[in-house]
Amino acid sequence: HSSLPSSREKRLHSLGCLTRLRAFFTAPVVIFHMNILSYFTFLLLFAYILMVDFQPLPSWREYVIYFWLFSLVCEETRQLLYDPDGLGILKKASLYFKDFWNRLDVCAILVFITGLTCRLIPSTLYPGRIILSLAFIIFCLRLMHIFTVSRTLGPKIIIVKRMMKDVFFFLFLLAVWVVSFGVAKQAILIHNEERVEWLFRGVVYHSYLTIFGQIPSYIDGVNFNIDQCSPNGTDPYKPKCPETNEDSKEPIFPEWLTVILLCLYLLFTNILLLNLLIAMFNYTFQQVQEHTDQIWKFQRHDLIEEYHGRPPAPPPFILLNHLQLVVQRILLRRPATHHKQLKEKLEKNEEAALLSWEMYLKENYLQHQQCQGKQNMEQNIRDIAQRVDVLADLLDLDRVKRTGLVEQRLVALEEQMHQSARALNWMMQALHSNGFGLDKDMPPLVSSKALEMREFDLEEKNEEMKPPYHVLARNLLYPGSHTVRFPVPDEKVPWEVEFLLYNPISYSANHNDMSVQDPFSLSLESLLKINYNTMDGLINRQSFHGLYAVQDGLPLNPMGRTGLRGRGILHCFGPNHALHPVVTRWRRNSDGSIIRKSSKKMLEVLVAQYPLSDVWALPGGSLEPGELLPLKLKWILRREFWPQFQNLLKQGTEIHKGYLDDPRNTDNAWVETVAISVHFDDQNDVEMKRMNSFLQGCDPELCIRWQVLDKRMPLHANHKLLLHKVSALLGSYY
């Protein structure tokens, strides 16, 4: 790679000082910058003459401008006619006029010559200055060609050119509305306006200015002033007055109609058409912006190629180069020298040197990237974490496949054992019927159904062995406080059993966030206002277990003593009604098959972990007075799904209705709940998918998920009882 710059340095050192100086001034970039300085000087001098030094007789500065323009005309003529490559005059002219900037140069020169002709005639001096001012505008537009060399501004020139086409087509649509509104307005307001210039003002000019907020003051008749118009249209400096009453000089045209037309006109032009134009501009901008770098490179190449074959001297000194060409071609009869075009193909040695240099740069870049990657510890950690995640996914997938395969094999093995047992039973009966063996010697056959019934009997025995009284409601430490219950043994729980030492403390929490709650003081006056065993306003104080006893103004827990008086952290004395939906679905493999354990299907249950709680719970809770869904359930489901979920509850199966053994229960307040099983048997169930899409968490600490149903899952103890009933109902594993 080092051979390329060394050979270039040797070649440059071998050249003389004049040769290197000539190479510098004939370089395209130097020619470009010198032409920019020359063009800016021309525009500054031109602007000075138009604004400061425009005399009846041209000054020397104005003659400099004429001479400068003559050099520009000569350069454009050279570009049009000079044909060293032998393309032909027609081909050369076609290539010349195909370029937009060449057409703009010709237009500017023709307008300047027209203005100069008028300027030299004394009677048309002022029109000549006007035309020269228009020529100055066109010369300034030519400056945009300079910006094509910029990576940022170059593509914007293309955007402007394409937007001009959009504006051209947009003007057709705008002209329809402008002319239609202008003609209608002029015909309604003014009678027989014969002055052409005022017709143009009323139809086109005023209608166009209305788009930008300059609404005529007389269009609604409110700001009409007779002094601002000419009644007969004889004053050339005032518009003709609208239709007015000859006696009172008040406008008689229909103001309501002109106002409606004005509103419709502004609606369609300002809102519809202008926004359409903005959308067209945005589409054009996005199209060009996507290929910004590519467009800039093409523009830069065209600019370099243009200045590569251009004479080195800037205008007006470029006339010296033109004079040199005339002398060589006409006087000396020398043939035109072909332009030394930019190379499209390299020599073999140059191409090999360039490829080796590119290879070196590529290897250097790759080594640099590798070094950065090795030094970047965060990237290494991310790579390791990604690999661990991939391995974990593979292991999890393999475990699921193995589990499903083992379960399927166990089911098949149990079925085969059952068939073998039936075959052995048939063989023993056949042998016994033929006189082989005695009845007492024939072993009994235990079927799989019998085994299942035996397991069910064991579960029923476990249920029977459970204590008949509430247990959680007698926990010594009351939840959410430092209150300690009075110890109550099992035999002293029923109210019918005498317990002389029973003297529990009273505790009733005051909830500021609850809209409805019973008084937390146990004064008889406040308690007598409560109506038990009935609907007390919006509060339902009826129990699912029938009438309950009331003693000293306080209801008694129908399940017995709890070791604490008052209502605790519950909001009502007596029954506090709750609703606990148990939403389940089958647990499935990745292929959709149901996962089994101990030959029983496994369930997944929808659970939630609420803020400030360490265990999971069913999505339900206490019902607010007059509400159909618990507040905690509303936290989980979005409002749009509440009616559909109520329909699911109506279609579900009731698994429990009555007293719930809850740690919050007291002697005078307890929880009674209705537990409803909502099971989705099909994995493609539409209602289940809709429910999953409407799950949400109002609190960022609220967590919702589908949990595998297992008796070891961290769940509230009373909720586990409900899940056990659901598993028994569906015959699933628990």
Secondary structure as UniProt FT lines:
FT   HELIX           3..14
FT   HELIX           17..25
FT   HELIX           28..51
FT   HELIX           60..81
FT   TURN            84..85
FT   HELIX           89..98
FT   HELIX           100..120
FT   HELIX           122..124
FT   HELIX           125..141
FT   HELIX           142..149
FT   TURN            151..153
FT   HELIX           154..189
FT   HELIX           196..200
FT   HELIX           201..205
FT   HELIX           206..211
FT   TURN            212..213
FT   TURN            217..218
FT   HELIX           226..228
FT   TURN            236..237
FT   TURN            246..248
FT   HELIX           255..266
FT   HELIX           267..273
FT   HELIX           274..289
FT   TURN            290..291
FT   HELIX           292..308
FT   TURN            315..317
FT   HELIX           318..326
FT   HELIX           327..331
FT   HELIX           348..375
FT   HELIX           377..433
FT   TURN            434..435
FT   TURN            439..441
FT   HELIX           448..465
FT   HELIX           472..474
FT   TURN            479..480
FT   HELIX           490..492
FT   TURN            495..496
FT   TURN            500..501
FT   STRAND          506..508
FT   TURN            512..513
FT   HELIX           524..527
FT   TURN            528..529
FT   STRAND          535..536
FT   TURN            537..538
FT   STRAND          539..540
FT   TURN            544..545
FT   STRAND          550..551
FT   TURN            552..553
FT   STRAND          554..555
FT   TURN            558..559
FT   STRAND          565..568
FT   STRAND          574..586
FT   TURN            590..591
FT   STRAND          596..597
FT   TURN            598..599
FT   STRAND          600..601
FT   STRAND          603..609
FT   TURN            611..612
FT   STRAND          616..617
FT   STRAND          621..622
FT   TURN            625..626
FT   HELIX           631..636
FT   HELIX           639..641
FT   HELIX           642..651
FT   STRAND          653..660
FT   TURN            663..664
FT   STRAND          669..680
FT   TURN            683..684
FT   HELIX           686..693
FT   TURN            700..701
FT   STRAND          703..708
FT   TURN            711..712
FT   HELIX           717..730
//
